[in-house]
């Protein structure tokens, strides 16, 4: 669990202190969520519909049929994913891929070896990480010894709306001011501090330390940044301060999760985010990357950021889209984009369930033939509700489902409770299968003796059936592949600091190689 303002060792933890204020900004704490354990059989068992009204039961089965994936669907998705990956890696594809397939220029992970298989250790020292991806951001101090994180400090800050919507210079000056306050408080302001910048917005990499912003998302819209190198802008802001911080690497949360996972498990080869959004990265052979820009250093593999939330934006998996998915897309902020993400992410699975409920209420005979005003509100039924209902299904209870029904101002009977359990289970199953299809293909493509998938994100952590379903279906879709999913908490922050350590070692090694070609 991330520690706010308290030093901890890699083996220990500490209590979160009361919120404090730095730079006039409130720090933010986060919750640690522990889920009960359920058997594999229980997780794979769909809830029984078995309604007292068989007409209602028949109707809901018919409506939900379109969400279930057939064997043909699975094969078509896998084929489309393969083709989109290949197009995304080509320099001049005949048809543009919906997958960005961004080269991160990160050729190795903290697994004890370099890209040539030689034993290495990240340099002892102090490294910083800045994790910016939403209205709150973090500054992290990592102390490393013999390639291991021995201590870390974390502070959380809130980015005011005026800064999020102001100029780019204002944003980066604000970030630099928070970093300055942090390093002064930690008494490391006179040290030379390499910083890894986790910047979770669409960007184009032109090097490990070059990230060109493609577009703002979420609640950010700072002027003068799109098309600019965010590393250069942050370094410019930092150099105005009386501190010795240098941004030497930029990455997103997915890459950070992979790197953090590899520090714990040297077989890590895939990073996966399943939270509000969804994305993955993996180790790709350099020989397969036709669109490589910039110099080569005889790398064998490199981390590729897939940006798979946009998978299908070109229509290649349009056959998946049910009438409920179409409604979700139409009401979303960016209609026609992030197609794949809208099937699987925490931001949208509640919306899918909500639209099924609306149709059942309006066309009857469910929920008293009435869709409440609350149910009709965009975003009123969330992934948290889905997780709560799935948890009750597994534990055999209904009290919390009744609470959800009351919160949504719905008229309901026992049949409606069972119907909602069934809807949530079907939507969750499809999400898990879709992720498993793509992860399964990556495992087959990499063809490693064993591979670990590092996962972070609120949906994965809080949904009681998701991990078990993904485990099962990944094995089905990647027969013969040895793998495991591993929760990598705080991947984006810790991973950014570790990438800074890797970048420092790579820079020194390459500088030495260029000065001494023999």
N, C-alpha and C positions, 0 to 999 in steps of 0.2 A: 504494500500500500504506500503511495507517495506520502512523504512526510513534509508538513508545512512548517518551515522555520525551525526544524529540529534535526540535528545530525544523527544519522543512523548508520550502522554497519550493514553489509550485504546480508548478514545472517539474522539481524535483529529488527526490531521495530520500536516505535515510540508513540506516545499518545499525541493527538493533535491538540495544540494549545488554542486558546481563544483567538478569534480573528483579530488581527492587528492591522495597522495602517502604515504603508510605506509610500512615499511620494504622494501622500494625500489620497491614496487609492486603497480600498479595502482588499485584504487578502481573502481568498476563497478556500474553503475546505471541501473535501469530497467524501462520499460515503464508501465504505467497503461492504460489498454485498456477498453473502455466503448463501449458496443454494443447497437445498437438501439433496441427498443422493437417491436416485431411483434406479431400478434394475433396467437392463437393456430391453427385456421383454416388455416392461411397462412403458418405456419410452416409444417403442416401435408399435405398440398397440393403439390403433385409432379408437377414440371413444365411441361407444355404442350409441347409435342414433335412437333406434327402438322407441319411437314416439307412440303415444296412445292413439293419436290421430294419424292413421296410416296414409291419408291423403296428404297431410302436411309432410310426413316423412318422405313420401314419393316425390313431392315437389322439391324439397330441399336437396335430395339426392340428384335430381335432374339439374338443378341450378348449379350445384357444385361440381358436376361432372366435368365442366369445361376447365376447371382449375387443376384437376389431376393431370399429371404427365403420363402419356402413353410411352411404350418402348420406342415407337417411331419418333415421338417428340424428343426423347433423350438423344437418340442418334442424330437427329437433325441439328440439335443444339450443339452437340459435340463437334459435328462437322463444320458448322458455321463458326464456332470458336476457333478451331484449327485454322480455317481459311482466313479469318480476320487477323489472327496472330501473324501468319505468314505475310499478309499484305502490309500489316503494320510495321514489320521489320524490313520490308523492301525499301530501296531508295526511291524508285519510281514505279509504284504499282499501277496496273491498268485501272484499277478501281480503288478509291480511297477507303481505307479501313476505318471502322468505327472505334477501333482500339488505338490509343495513342502510342503504346509500346515505347515509352520514353527511356532512353539510355541514361542511367543515373551516373555513369562513369565510376561506379564503385566496384572495383575488380575483386574484392576479397571481403571476408567477414572475420570477426574476431574468433576464429576457430583454432588458433595456434599455428596456422600455416599461411604463407603468402600465396600469390597466384601461381607460383611454380612448385608449390608443395614443400617449400623450405620452412623449417620451424621458426616462428617469430613470436614476439611479445610486444604488445603496445607499450609505448614509453611510460615509465612512471611519471606522475605529475598531476597537475590540476587542470581540468578541462571544464569549459562552460557549454551549456546548451540553452537555446532559446526556442520555445515551442509555441508557435503562433498558429491558431487554426480556428479561433472563434472569439467571442467577446471577452473571454478570459485567456491570459497567456501565462507561461511559466518561465522562470529563470532557474537553471539547475547548475549546481556546482558538483562535479564528480572528482573524487580523488582515486587515482589508479595506482596499483602496485602489482607488478608481474602479470599484467594483462587482466587483473581483476579489479572490480570496483570495490574499494574498501570502505568508502563513506560517501554520502551524498547529502546535499542540502537543497531544498526546493522552496521557492516563494511563488505565490500566485498573485496576479494583478488583473484588474479589470480595465479594459480599453473603453473609455467613454465614447458615446455615440458621436460627439463632435469630432473626435479624433478618427473614428472609423469612417466618417463621411467627409473628412477634411482633405488637405493636400497630402501627397506622399511624404513630402519633407516633414510635415507635422507628425505623421505617424512614426517615421523612423527616428525622429528626434525624441519622441515620447518613449519609444522602446529603449533607446540609448540611455535616457535619463534613468529609467528603471534599472537597467543593467549596472549603471554607475552606482546607484544607491546600494544595490545588492553587493557588489564587489567591495565597496567601502565598508559596509556592515560586516562582511565576512573577513575583512582585513587581508584581502588579496589584491588590492588595487594597484600595488606596485609590481605585481608579478606579470609576466607575459602570459596571456591567457588565450589559447586557441578556442574558438567557439564554433559549434555545429548548430546550424540554423534549420530547425524543422518548420517549414513553411507549407502549410497544408492548403494550398490553392493551386489551380492549374498553372503549370509553368513548363517551359522548354529548357532542358539542360544543354548547355554547350560545354560543360566541364563539371567536375565535382564541386567546384566553387563558383559556378556561373548558373544562375537561375533566372530566366526571363519570364516575367509574369504574362500569362496568356489572357486571363480574365479574373475579375474579382467574383467571389461567390459569398454565400451566407449574408452577413450584415455589413460587409465592407464594400466601400466604393470610393477609395481615395484617388484623387486626380493625380495625373502625372506619373503613374507607376506602370501601367500596362505597356508592354514592349520594352521595359527597362529591366536591368539586372538588379534584383533585390539584394543580392550580396553586396554589390558596390554601394547601393543606397544606404544599407545599414552600416557598412564600414565608414562611409563618409560621415554619418551621424556620430558614430563612436569616436572617430578621430577628433571631433570637436571637444570631446571630453578629456579630462586629464587621467585617462586610464589606458592600459596597454592590452586592449582586447582586439583580436583580429578574427573576423569571420573567414574560416578556411574551408567550409563545406556547407552545402545546402541540400536538403532532402525533404521528403514528405513523411507523413505519419506511417504510411505503409512500409517504406524502406526502414524507418526507425524501428518499427516492430520486428522486422526480420533481423536487423543487427542486434537488437536487445535479446531476441530469442537465441541467436547464435552464440551469444556470450554465455548463455546457460546450457545450451545443447549444441554441440558442434556439428550435428547432422541437420541443423536448420537450413532449409533451402527455399522456403516460401514464407512471405509475410502476408497476413490477411487482416483487414480491418472490417469488423461487422458492428457498426454502431449506427449513428444517425445516417451515415453514408456507408458505402461498401466498396472496397478496392483490394487489389492483390499485386504483389511483385514476386519475382522468382529469379533464380540464377539461370541465365541463358548463355549458351556458347557464343563467344565473340564471332566465330566463323559464320554464324547464322544471321548476324546483324548487318544487312546490306547498307543501311542508311547511316552507318557510323560517321560522325563528324569529329574532326580533331585528330591529334596524334595517337598512335598506338604504342603501347609499352609491352608488347608480347603477352598481353593478358589472355587467359584461357576462357574465363567466364566473367560476366558482369551482371549486376543486378538490373533487371528491367522492370520498370513501373508500368503495369498494364493499363491502368485507368479503365478498369472494366465496367465501371458504372455506366459508361456510354455504349457498351456492347449492344448492338441492335438499333442504334440511332439511324442507321442507313437502311433499316427495314429487313435486315437479314434474319431476324427471329420474330417477325410480325405475327406469325401463326400462333404464338403464345398468348397474344393479347386478348383477354376476355372482355366482355362488356364492362365488367367492374374495373379492370385495368385501364380501359379507355376513359372511364369517368375520373379515375385517380389522376391520370395524365392531364386531362382537360382542366382540372381544378388546380393543378400544381403551378408553381411559380414559373417553371421553365418547361412548358408543354412541348412535347416532341423531342426532348433531350433526356439524358440519363435513364434510358429505357430499361436497362438491366437492373439498375439500382432501385427502380420503382417496383420490382417484383420481390426484392430481398432485404431491403434496408430497414432499419428501425424507424426512419422517417415516414415510411409508406405502408408497412404491413398492417398497421392499425387502420389506415385509410381504406385499404382493400376490404377489410372486415366490415368497416363502417358502411361502405357502399353496398355490400351484400345485405346487411341488416336493413338499410333503407329500402331496397327493392322488396325484400320479404315483408316489411311492414306496410309498404304502400300497395303492394299487389296482394297481400294477405295469403293465408290467414295467420300471420305472426305478429307478436307484440301489440295485440289488441287492434290490429289493422291501422296502427297510427305511428308515424315516425315523429318523435318528439322534436321540439325546436333544438334541444341540446344535440340530438343525434344528427340533425341536419347541418350542424356547424362544422366547418372544415377544421380538421385537427382535433376534434373533441374525443375521438377514440384512438388511443395511442398504442405503441408497442408495449408500454407498461401494462395496459389493460390486457393485451394478448398474453403476455407472460404470466400475469396473475391468473387468468382463466386456465391456461395450460397447467399451471402449478396445482390448481384445485382439481383439475381432471386427473392428474397423476396421484394426488393424495386422497381422492375419493370424496372431497368435500364440495359444498355448493355455497357456503356462506359468503365468500368473497365474490363469487359470481353474482349473487343477489345484490351485493353492495354496488357492483359495477352497473347492474340493471337500474338500480335506484339512482345512481349518479347520472345515468343517461336519461332519467325521467321516463322510463319505459314501463308499459303494462306488460306483465309476463306471467306465464304459468310454467309448470315443470317441462313441458315440451319445448318452450322457448329457451329454457336454461340448457337443455340438451342440444338444441339447435345451435346455440352460440358456442358451446364447447366444440361441436363438430366443425363449425366454420373456422374457428381459430386453429384447430388441428390441421385442417386441410391447407389453409394458407401458410402455416408454419412448415408443413411437410414440403410444399412446393419450393419455398425459399431454401430450405436445407438441401433439397435435391439439386436445385440450380447451382448452388455454390459447389456442391459435391461433384457435379458434372465437370465444372471448369477446373477445380483442384485436381480431380482425377486425371484429366487430360494433361495438366502440368506435370504430375508425377510420372506419367507414362512418357512424356516428352523428355524430361530430364534423365530418366532411366538411372537413378542412383540406387545403390544397394539398400539404403534406407534414407528416409527424409522426414524431417519434422516441420510441421506448419505452425509458425508462431502466430497467435491470434490475439487481437485486442479489440475492444469496443463494447459498448454498453449492451447491445442486443445479445451478443455471444455470452457475456458474463451473466446476464439477468434472465434469459429465456431458459426454462428448465429442461426443455426437450431438444433444443437446437444442436448442442454438441453431440448428443447420442445419435441423433438422426444423421448428422454430417459424418460421423464416424462410420456408421453402417453403410450409407450410400456411397461414400468415397471408396470403400472396399469393394462394393458392387461394381462401380464404374472404373476402377483401376485394379482389376484382378492381378494378383501376383506382386503388386507393389507393397513394400513394407513402409509404413508411415505411422505417424501419430500427430494429433493436434495438441498444442501446448499453449496454455494461457500465458501471454507475455504482458503483464500489467505494466503500465507506464512506458510502453515501448517507444512512443514518439519522443519523449523527453530524454530518457536514458540512452536510447539509440542515437539521438543527435550528438550527445556528448561522446559516445564511443566512435561515431563516424569522424568526429574532430580528431580523435586520437589516431585513427587509421589514416586520415588525410595527412596528418603531420608526419607520420612515419613514411608514407608514400612519397611525399614531397622531398623529404630528406634523402630517401633512397634514390629517387630519380635525379635529383640535383647532383648527387655523388656520381651516379652513372654517367651523366652528361659531361661532368668535369673530368672523369677518368674512364674513357671509353674502353680501356683494357680491363 
